Amino acid sequence: MKNLILFLTVLIILSNTNFAQKYMGISNPAQNPSCSSSYCHETIFGVWSKSAHATAHPVESESYGYECLQCHTTGWDASTDNFGADEFVRQDENQTPNYVVDPENLANWNARTGVQCEACHGPVGDEDGILDWNHTERETQFTADICGKCHEGSHHPYYSEWQSSAHASGPPVYLDLTQRETYSSCMYCHFAQDFIAFLENPDYDAASFVPQGTLADITCVTCHNSHTGDLRELPAGFDGKVICDVCHTVHEEEIDFNDAPHHTTSEVLSQSNKFGWQYEGEDYSIAKSFHTLIRDRCVACHVHPTDFNYATGDAAVTGHTFKPRVEACAEACHTDYYDVVDTTNSAARFDYRGVQSSIKGLWNNLGVLLTEATSEDSTTDRFKKALYNYRAIESEGSWGIHNTKLVEKLLNDAIARMNLTSISDETGTPVEYRLAQNYPNPFNPSTTIRFSIPENSNVKVVIYNSLGMEIATLVDDNLSSGSYQYKWNATSFASGIYLYKLETNNFVDVRKMILLK
């Protein structure tokens, strides 16, 4: 009985053992069929054969040698006899390059050079090196680990950079995967399988989609076609865009100022009417930044690479943290960048010519106005539209870098409508133009500016610093005759002398005020 039990135990163990599978190579002349045969993967083979993976070996470089082969061939594993490329080559420091191929196994070596199907999908030969037909039942892997085995290190730190990015941080905590139908609009921007299905299947429906395997984060294969290495093709409606635009965009047909803005980067960069609340009667077509014309859009700044420096040993940068790099600004367009920006200050390294400081100042001013609004005013459309712009600029996150002029105009328009109050009922209709002295003066941090116009007119009130540089536009609108007041908050500005100017069709006046902190 004991022997029978032992026999059955061994039999069970053997039946559940995966024998070490062997690599066969995509063009192994001894194997038929191969991956490239006409009745298997001929189409995919044709696509792959034009990729960098297919020609990964040899590399014309003085630094290319034996230590590079493990990532430039298929099946390399020195700890296992698995018919991998390492079994048909040896290191030889007397040679250039420093390796020698076994002449008796040249065909086997050639069959395993390059990054082939089995490098990512695993070996397809059984323990005898014969094609295992069960390989067709394997699940496609969407993890980044497969690519990370080679795309890592000082020469190409793709994997470690990606790991530090938001793409690798997983979905937001509120996204309940058991409630796919409830969160259907979120799925394709947070999971690899859904994103690929969204791009490739025009009938993709997140609510009913059944993903293969465990849902993966936004990994390498999400954006890159695994067989070509190129970025995936975009679906209809994304002409002139890049793959980042698919998710970093507004997912609604019309803006509702009662909602909170979400992922609006594509819209601000495109100068779309879906960024912020764009007030009726205002011309936003003129509020255009040069950054909207950059051909590679997001990629140009957020995936800006730097090659490995052989002289100094400085590691390469692939840009797969997706954080913008000042090198992109300095090398591409702004040749004076390092002269005018303190790039050692992480909080101000993109504050080129004070753009971000100016936008943050306007944003803070709008925030003060929203905070000071009465409970009655906070229920009005005027308040909600201004709040929508406040949130849009905050969630977009570049503080004006993506499109300075559009962000500036949206903030100024919201400020003007929140802070411009008619006081004609108290004083009657004015009979002359008048710009009053601000009160209080000196002030800290806010002051009230009053002015009167006797007729309908285009009105502009601008704040300048002591050097004559324009730092804020308080009013830029067509106003009816009357008296008006505006409260300016200077929390984000330094103590000093400031000028404010009233300009209409028929009148200009300038006064001085003092900020004393």
PyMOL commands that set and color helices and strands:
alter all, ss='L'
color gray80, all
select helices_A, chain A and resi 2-15+42-48+66-72+85-88+103-110+117-121+133-137+145-148+158-163+166-168+177-179+184-187+192-200+220-223+243-246+265-269+290-293+298-302+326-332+337-340+352-372+377-379+381-396+404-419+424-427
alter helices_A, ss='H'
color red, helices_A
select strands_A, chain A and resi 89-91+99-101+421-422+434-435+446-453+457-464+470-479+482-489+496-503+508-515
alter strands_A, ss='S'
color yellow, strands_A
deselect
rebuild
show_as cartoon
